[in-house]
């Protein structure tokens, strides 16, 4: 099966990216919802900056893509260490 080439357009605003240090993941039978948020030190409130809704199949493909890219990153730059003593759960828990 021949793969089609996809042209991706990236607006200037999206090209700058959005920083997130917390994610809240929920799901139903038909979709995964990921709310990417930012929480500032010393506060008890997080603000959601982006919500991504995906099918379960696309979410699993995203997981595999992230695992592959993390493996390549660690081969090039060394293991990514996750600190166990942050003292606060900010949403990124395995």
Secondary structure as UniProt FT lines:
FT   HELIX           12..15
FT   STRAND          22..27
FT   STRAND          32..39
FT   TURN            41..42
FT   STRAND          46..54
FT   HELIX           56..77
//
